[in-house]
Amino acid sequence: MTTLTVTARGQVTFRKDVLHHLGIRPGDKIELDLLPDGRGMLKAARRTATIDGFVGLLANRTTKVASLEEINEAAAQGWAGKQ
Protein backbone atom coordinates (compact mmCIF):
# COMPACT_ATOMS: atom_id res chain seq x y z
CA MET A 1 0.00 0.00 0.00
CA THR A 2 1.24 3.49 -0.84
CA THR A 3 0.70 6.29 1.67
CA LEU A 4 0.55 9.89 0.43
CA THR A 5 0.83 13.11 2.43
CA VAL A 6 -1.59 15.99 1.96
CA THR A 7 0.03 19.44 2.00
CA ALA A 8 -1.38 22.47 3.86
CA ARG A 9 -2.83 23.58 0.51
CA GLY A 10 -4.71 20.28 0.11
CA GLN A 11 -2.44 18.92 -2.61
CA VAL A 12 -1.04 15.40 -3.03
CA THR A 13 1.95 14.31 -5.10
CA PHE A 14 1.92 10.80 -6.58
CA ARG A 15 5.19 8.93 -6.90
CA LYS A 16 6.39 8.08 -10.39
CA ASP A 17 5.93 4.32 -9.88
CA VAL A 18 2.28 4.87 -8.86
CA LEU A 19 1.58 6.97 -11.94
CA HIS A 20 3.29 4.38 -14.13
CA HIS A 21 1.16 1.61 -12.61
CA LEU A 22 -1.99 3.62 -13.38
CA GLY A 23 -0.84 4.33 -16.93
CA ILE A 24 -0.74 8.08 -16.32
CA ARG A 25 1.82 10.19 -18.20
CA PRO A 26 2.71 13.89 -17.93
CA GLY A 27 -0.16 15.98 -19.26
CA ASP A 28 -2.76 13.25 -18.71
CA LYS A 29 -5.84 13.78 -16.59
CA ILE A 30 -6.99 11.66 -13.62
CA GLU A 31 -10.58 10.66 -12.82
CA LEU A 32 -11.68 10.26 -9.22
CA ASP A 33 -14.99 8.57 -8.47
CA LEU A 34 -16.22 9.23 -4.94
CA LEU A 35 -17.63 6.08 -3.35
CA PRO A 36 -19.59 5.52 -0.11
CA ASP A 37 -17.83 5.36 3.25
CA GLY A 38 -15.18 7.96 2.34
CA ARG A 39 -13.59 5.81 -0.37
CA GLY A 40 -12.60 6.81 -3.87
CA MET A 41 -11.58 5.10 -7.09
CA LEU A 42 -8.74 6.70 -9.03
CA LYS A 43 -7.95 5.98 -12.69
CA ALA A 44 -6.43 7.56 -15.76
CA ALA A 45 -8.94 9.56 -17.78
CA ARG A 46 -9.00 8.18 -21.29
CA ARG A 47 -8.74 10.76 -24.01
CA THR A 48 -11.64 10.96 -26.40
CA ALA A 49 -11.20 11.85 -30.03
CA THR A 50 -12.71 15.10 -31.24
CA ILE A 51 -13.76 16.21 -34.70
CA ASP A 52 -11.24 19.07 -34.42
CA GLY A 53 -8.45 16.56 -33.91
CA PHE A 54 -9.59 14.56 -36.92
CA VAL A 55 -9.81 17.63 -39.12
CA GLY A 56 -6.34 18.64 -37.93
CA LEU A 57 -5.00 15.33 -39.21
CA LEU A 58 -6.40 16.10 -42.63
CA ALA A 59 -4.86 19.58 -42.81
CA ASN A 60 -2.22 19.97 -45.49
CA ARG A 61 0.93 20.41 -43.37
CA THR A 62 3.43 19.00 -45.83
CA THR A 63 4.06 18.72 -49.53
CA LYS A 64 4.83 14.98 -49.32
CA VAL A 65 2.27 12.78 -50.99
CA ALA A 66 1.88 9.23 -49.66
CA SER A 67 1.00 6.34 -51.94
CA LEU A 68 -1.96 4.11 -51.14
CA GLU A 69 0.49 1.37 -50.16
CA GLU A 70 2.27 3.71 -47.70
CA ILE A 71 -1.05 4.75 -46.18
CA ASN A 72 -2.16 1.11 -45.81
CA GLU A 73 1.19 0.16 -44.22
CA ALA A 74 1.00 3.06 -41.75
CA ALA A 75 -2.57 2.09 -40.84
CA ALA A 76 -1.58 -1.56 -40.35
CA GLN A 77 1.34 -0.58 -38.11
CA GLY A 78 -0.90 1.72 -36.08
CA TRP A 79 -3.45 -1.03 -35.48
CA ALA A 80 -0.64 -3.41 -34.52
CA GLY A 81 0.69 -0.88 -31.98
CA LYS A 82 3.94 -0.28 -33.91
CA GLN A 83 3.63 3.48 -34.32
C-alpha positions, 0 to 999 in steps of 0.5 A, a space after each residue: 500500500 502506498 501512503 501519500 501526504 496531503 500538504 497544507 494547501 490540500 495537494 497530493 503528489 503521486 510517486 512516479 511508480 504509482 503513476 506508471 502503474 496507473 498508466 498516467 503520463 505527464 499531461 494526462 488527466 486523472 478521474 476520481 470517483 467518490 464512493 460511499 464510506 469515504 472511499 474513492 476510485 482513481 484511474 487515468 482519464 482516457 482521451 476521447 477523439 474530437 472532430 477538431 483533432 480529426 480535421 487537424 489530421 487532414 490539414 495539409 501540413 506538408 508537400 509529401 504525398 503518400 501512396 496508397 500502399 504507404 497509407 495502408 502500411 501506416 494504418 496496419 502498423 498503427 493497429 498493430 501498436 507499432 507506431 
